[in-house]
C-alpha cells in the first residue's frame, strides 16, 4: 500500500553530482509521483524555484514539504529541531504549506526521497552523461533537464514497484486533496530594481 496520507507530504532533497551539477528531487509520499531537475547550484533562490516548479507540475500544494536538512533553507538548529530561514517561511506561507525537515540520523524520515535520488542517478544521470562522453560532446543544463522531463513521464507512467500502482493514476486521486496553487508565483530573491529613464532613453546606474 501507499505510505502516508494523501495530500500530506512532499519530500525534497538536493544532491551534488559530477560535471558541476546538482540534482533536485521531490516525491509525493502517498502517490509516489516523482519530480527531478538539474541545476548548477543549491542556493536558496534556486531551490525554492525548483520547489515552485515541482508544485506547478503536481498541480496543487500538499500540507507539508519535508526537506532533507538542506543548508540553503536552514536558518539554524535549536534542540535538534531545524528552524527554517525567514525567506523560506515567506515562500511556504505564499504557497500555504508547512515547512519541515527530516530528523538527523533518521533514514526512515528521508528514505523515500533518497531512493528516488539513487534511482535517478542510475537510470537518468549516468546513462545520459556516459552516452555524451562516448560521443565526445558536453551535456548542457537545458539538455539535461529535457532528458529529466522525459524520464519523469516514463517513470510516473509505469507501475511503482512498492505501491504496485501507477503514480500518475495515484496523483489524479491525490490532487483532489491538495490545496490550490496561488494565483501568482512567489517572488523569489531580491525584488527587481526600478530605474528612471531620462529624455535620451538612457538608464543611469551608479552615476554612469
Helices and strands as residue ranges (DSSP letters): E 9-16, E 22-28, E 34-39, H 44-58, E 64-67, G 71-73, E 74-78, E 81-84, H 86-95, E 98-101, H 107-120, I 121-125, H 126-135, H 141-156, H 167-174, G 175-177
